[in-house]
Amino acid sequence: MIASPEDTSEAPRPPRIIVNALGGPPFDLVEARGSMVLVAVGVLVCAAASLLLTVRSRPDSHPWPEVVGRLWSVGTLALSACAILTLVTLLADMPTIMWDAVDDEGQPVFGTVIGEPAAGTWLWAVGSLCLLVAGICGLLGDPRRRKAAPAHCANARVTSWPRGNRTHRWAQRLPWVALACWVLMIWVPLFDSGDHGDDRLTVTSLGRVPFDLADLTPEIILPWVVVLVCATTAKRFDTFAHWPLLSVAAGVGLFIQQATMVTDLPRERVTSTDAAGEKLSAFIVGYPSEGHYLWTIGCLALVAAGISGLLSDRRRIVRQRQRQMQRQATRPPEKIIRRRQRKLQQLARLLPFIAVTLWIATIFIPVIDSFNGVGPRIRLTSLGDLTFDDGGEMLPPFILLWAIVVGFAALGLGFAADQWWNVAAVLIAALIVLIVVAIFLNPPTIMWDGQLPDGTPIGGMEVGRPSFGFGLWLIGAASLAAAGICGFAANAQRPRHTVEGA
């Protein structure tokens, strides 16, 4: 995508910049950029999902095919927007290298290497436009497909699946994946300080190594209990009315605990004696290790198990209601469908105000905080109040995001039933998630120095870390996405009038 025009075969052989679709040189994943890797993964997932949605042997191969297809279209639009934004960001900030060397005569040479757009840039742009067109075609083709559907298939969205269907089995088996991850984390550390000899700090799912019963705090015991309970009760989750909701809550709670652990890294003070006999004291900090990937997989498995349970239970309830409606026929189906549509539209109007409430809360609750009580402190709120000591400023991008969230919530009172409003809700949610991820990957920093009253020099570097408001932003983005999904579902609930044949 990006390549510098220098020829490395001629003296003085300057370095050359090469950037591929993952953000680094070819076959070098160490220098890959997180944003470009996420876009590449999203393209692969989008392509695989499109194959599953369009090539299937049975019309009921997954629940609610129209809603799932519409979600795929919206997700493709959001992915295309992220890809275009990533490309624009890359072109606006070209990679640059300043180099120096010595030629064959011993004379110093130096220069600057600046990357330039290559043929891969046009391929990236064409791919982004293809994703955009695919999402638009998916949204436009859905109502045409419904109009062209035969009369006897108009109400065939929910089929009578037998007990023990696919989603029911996923709900029973996924919690065991979470339990397997927790067992593996006994040997795969969550935090590791590296090679410090006997003073090495290692933290696993059972606490610090070496294991000690005194270290079994509630923060360690509670995740084990939650995962074990979810795994053992999953086989009979239909006997528990709220088991899917509890599984989702357990996964989200464990994910919040993981974020809390990352923001407050474990540390241990060690003392030693040097050759002169003086005692030295230092802190050893444990940094996130491979075990966090297993923790995340376990959380996602619990959330996916709960969602699968909800889908399975939902279809069972729908089948029971359909049988009851066929037996009693107390009221026309159009009334029930319109009542569901009104409820979904009410949710679509109210959910954006949750995001507005959370944005108001994050004026006082920092999104990013350096948690420093001695020197300067970095705090970033929803107004962009980047505070060093007692000063600060309101950043225009955050004010613009404020206006988007508040204005969009206000527009939802009158336009929540429109298709463009639903698409905009999902796109704004994706934009907020992209901003949150960008802040997480590139946190604000500050270098500072000073003196104590006795003249001792002090100083250090402050790095902003995710605070409680970080999670509130994610919840606000989720509420906007849920509002768009409710709007899509409300449009899908419109009564379909069938034509009886002669």
N, C-alpha and C positions, 0 to 999 in steps of 0.2 A: 504493500500500500504506500509506504513512504521509503524513499531511497535517496541517498546523497550521490551527487554525480562524480565524486572523486574516484580516481583510478588507483587502487592499492598496489598495483604491480610496478609502478614507477616510483623512483625516489622523490621525495623522502617518505613514501608509503604512509600517507595519512590514514586515520581510521575512517571507516565508512558506516553510515547509519542505514540499517535495514529494519523495517517494521512490517510485520505480517498481520493477519487478521486477529491474532491473539495478543498483539501489542509488543512483541519482542522479535529478535531474530528467528529465522526458521529453525525448528527443532530445538529451541532453547526456551523451556517453560519457566525458567527461573525469573526472567525479566518480563513475563507476561503481565498485562494490565488486567486488573479485576473487572473493570467495566466491559472490556472487549471480550473477555472470557465468558462473562454472563450473557452477552449478546450471542456469542457462538453457541453456547448451551441452549439458549432460548430458540435459536433457529433449528437446531436438531430436534428439540422437543416439539416445536411447531410442525415440522415436517412429519415426524412420526405420528403425532396426533391427527394430522390431516389424513394420513393413510388409514388410520383406524376408524375415522369418522366417515370416510367416503367409500372404503372397501370393506364391507362386512357381509357375512352370509345370511344373517337374519335381521329383520327390521327391528327386533327388540334385543339386539346384542348389548345395549347399555340402556340405563334408565333415562327417561326424558331426552330423547335424541335431539329434539328441536332446541331445547334450552342449552344442551351441551354444545351443539353446533354454533349457536349464537355466542356462547362464551368463547369458543375458539376464535370466532371472527373478531370479537372485541380484543381478545388477547393478542391476536396477530396485529391489529392496529396499534396497540400499545407497544409491541415489540418493534414495529417499524419506526415508531416515534423515537424509541430509545436508540435504535441503530442510527437514525439520522442525526440525533443529538450527539451521539458518540463520535460520528464522523466530523461533524462541525467543530466539536471540541478539539479533535486531533488536528484538523487543518488550521484552527485558530492559534494553536500553540505547538508549532513545529519543533520536533526534538533537535537539540543543538549540542555539539561537543566542542570544547576548547582543548586543543592538544599542543604538545610541544615534544621535540625530539632533537637528535643530533645527526647531521648528515655525515657522508663519508669523509669529509674534510674536517670534521670536528666542530663545525659551526652550528650554533643553535638555530633551529627552525621551529616555527609554530604557526598556528592558524586556527580557524573556526570552521567546523563542518556543520552545515544546516541541511536538514532533510527536505526533500521536495516530493510533491505528489507523483505517484507512479500509476501504472495501469491498474493495480489492485484497487486504487481509490474509486475508479469508475465502476469496477465490478461490485464493490461494496455499495455504491450508490444505486446501481441497477438492482441488486438484491433487496435493498431497503424499499425501493419503489415496488418491486414484486410483492413483498409482504404487505405493503399498503394497499395495492390493488386486490390482493387475495382477501384481505379483511373486508374491504368495501364490497367486493363481489359476494362474499359470504352473507353480509347483512342484507344486500339487495336481493339475493337469490332466495332467501328464506321465505319471505311473503309470497313470492311467485310460486315456490314449490307447494306452499299450503293451498294456494288458489287452484293449482293444477291437480291436487290430490283427489282421488275418487271419493264419492260420497260415503262409501262404506268404511273408508279409512280415516274419516275426519276426526273421529273420537277414539282412535286406536293408539294414543300416546302412551297410555299405561296398560301393560299387558299383565295377564294373570300368571306371574312367575310362581313356581312351586316353592314350598318351604325348603330352606337350605340352599338358596340361590347363591350366585357368585358374591354379591356384596355381603351376604350373611357369613359366608366362609371367610372373606377378608377380615371382617370384624372379629371373628374368632381367632384368627391366626396372627394378625399383625401385633397384638400385645406381646406375643412370644418373641417377636423380633426385638422389641424394646428390652425384654428381659435378657436376651442373648447379648445385646450391646452392653448392658450393665455388668454382665459376667465378664465380658472381654475387657472392660475398663478396670478390672482388678489387676491385670497385667499391663494394659496400655495406659500410661499415665495421662491424667488431665492437665497437670502442671508439672513442669520439669525445669530446674534451674541450670541444667547443663552439667559439665564436668567440673565439680568442685571437690572431688575426692570423698572423704568421709563426711563432709558437710553438705553433700548434695541434697537438695530439697525436691522430693517427688511426692505428688498427691494423686491418688487413684480414687475409684468409687468407694473404697473402704477407708479413706482418710490418708494420712501421711504414712510414708514408709520410713522405718519399720512400723508394723501395725501395733497399736496399743489400744486396749479396751477403753482407756480413758479418753481417747480421741474420737470415740463414736458419739458425736454430737447430734442433735436433731437435724441439722443440715445434711448429715450423711445418712441417718437412719430413715428419715421421711421419704426420700426418693426411692430407696429400696422397697419400703413398705408399699408405696403407691404402685410401683411397677409390678411387684409380686401380686398385689390384689387385682390389678387390671388383667394380668395374665391368667390367674386362677379362676376368675369369674367370667372370662370372655366366653367360655364354652357354653355357659347358660345365661348369656346376657339378656335373653328374651324374658327371663323371670324378673329382671330388675327394670323397672319402668324408665329410669333415668340413667341407665348405664352408659349409653353413647355420649350424653352430655358430660358425665363424670370423666369419661376417657378423654374427651376434648379438653376439659378443664385441667386434667392432670398433665397432658402434653404441653399446654400453654404455660401452666405453672412451673413445670420443670424448665421450659425454655427461659422464663423470666429469671429463675434461679441461676441458670447458666450465664445470662447477661450480667447478673449481680456479681457472680464469681469473677467474670472477666474484668469488670470495673474495679474490683477490690482484690488485687492479686495477692496470693499468700506469700508471706515473708517470714524470715527467721533471723534473729540476731545471733551471730557467732563471734566468739572471741578467740584470739590466738596470741602467741608470744613470739616476737621476732628474735633475731640473733643477739640484739643488745639487751634483751630481757624486758622490753617494753610491751605492754599489753595493747593489742589492736582489736578494735570492735568494728564490725561491719554487718550490713543486712544482705542476706541472700534472698533473691526474689524468684519465685517460680513463675515461668511464663507459659502461656497456653501451648499444649502439645497435641498429639494425634487423638487423644481420647475425646477431645471436644467434637470431633467429627462423629464419633460413635454416639455421644450424648445427643447431638442434633438429630441423628438418624432415629434414635429411640423416641425423642419427642415427636418427630414427624410420624412415626409409626403409630403412636397413641392417638394423635389427632386424626390420622387417616382411618384408624379403626373406629373411632367415634363417628366420623362422617359416614363410613360404610354402614355402621349400625343404624344411623338416622335414616339413610336411604332405604335400607331393608325394612325398618319399622314403618317408614312412611308408605312404602308400597303395600305393606300388609294392611295398614289402616285404610289406604285408598281402596284396596280390594274389598275389605269389609263394608266400607261405606257404599261401594257400588252394588254389592249384593243387597244391602239394606234398602237402597234406593229402588232397586229392581223389584224387591218384594213389596214394599210399602207404596212407593210412587206417590208420596205425600205432596211433593211440590215439583215444579218443572226443573230440569237441570240448569236452565239458563239463570235462574235466581241464585243457585249455589255458585255457579261460575262467576257471576257478576259480584257476588259478595266477596269471593276470594280476590277478585281483581281489585275491588275497593280497598281491601286490607293491604294488599301488596303496594298499591299506590300510596296509601297512608304511610307505610314504612319507608317508601322511597322519598317521601317529603320530609319525614322526621329524622331519618338517619343523618343527613348532612348537618343538622344542628348539633348532633353529638360531636362532630368534628369542630364546629365553631366553639362549643363549650370547652373542648380540650385545648383549642388554640388560645382561648382566654386564660385557661389554667396555666399554660406554659409561658405566659407573661411573667408569672411569679415563680414557676418551677423551671429551673434551667434544663435545657435539652442537652447541652454539653457543659461539663464542669471539670475543672482541674483538681478540685477537692484539696486545695492548699490552704492551710490556716496560718502559714508563717509569712511567705512572700506574696508576690502578685498572684491573683486568682483569675482564671479564665472562666467566664460564664456566657453561654449563648442561649438566648431565649427566642420565642417565636417572633419577637420584634427585631431580632438581630442585634440585641444589646450585647456586643462583644466587649466585656468589661475587663480592663486591666487596672487593678487597684480600684479607684473610685470613679474613673472616667469611663465613657462608653459612647456609642453612637448607634443610631437606628439605620440598618442597612436597607437600601431600596429593594433588593430582591425579596427580602422577607416581608416588606410592606406590600409588594405586589402579590406575594403568595397569600397574605392576609386578605387582600381585596378579592382574590379569586375564590377563596374558601367561603367568605361571607356572601359575596355576590351570587355564587353558585347555589348556596343554601336558600337565598331569597328567591332566586329564579325557580327553584324546585317547587315552591308553593303553587305556581301556575303552569309550569311546563314539565312536571315530573312524568306525565304520561307520554311525552314526545320521545321519539327514538333518538334524536340528536342529544337530548339531555342525558339519556342513559349512557350513550357512548362517551360524552364529555365527563361524566362521573367516573368512569373507569380510567379514562386517560389522566384526569387530575390525580386520582389515587396513585397511578403508576408514576406520575411526576413527583409526588411527595415521597414515594418509596425511593425513587432515584436520587432525590436530594438527600434523604437520610443516609443512603448507602454511600454517597459521595462524601458526606461529612464524616461518616465512620471510617472510610478508607483514607481520608486526608484531613485529620483533625487539626484544629488551630494550635499553634505552639508559640512560645515566647521564651527568650533567653533573658535572664535578669541577674543583676549582681547588686551588692550593697555592703553595708558594714553594721556590725553590732555596736552597742554603746561603748564597749571596751576597745573598739577599733578592729576587731577580727573581721576579715573579709568573708562574706557569704555570697552564695549565688546558686544558680541551677537553671534547669529548663523545665517549664511547665507545659504539659500536654493535655489538651481537652479530651475527656473521656465521656462516653454516653452516661447520662444521668436518668432520673426517673421520667423527665419530660420526653426523653428519647422514645420510651415505650408508649407514652401518650400520643406522640406523633404517628407511630405505627398503627395504634388503635383508630386514630382519626382517619388515616388512609384506608383502613379496613372498613370503616363505616361508610365512606364515600363509595368504595367498590361494592359494598353490600347494597347501597342505595341504587346503583346502576343495575345490579343483578335483579333486585326486586322489580325495577322498572321493566326489564326485559321479560321477567316472569309474568308481570301483569299484562303485558301485551300478548304474551303467549296464552293467557287465560281467556282471551276473547271468545265468546260463544261462536261455535261453528254450526251453521244451519245446514242440515243434511237434506238432500232431495230424495224423496222416496220414489222408487221405480214403479212403473205400472205393473 
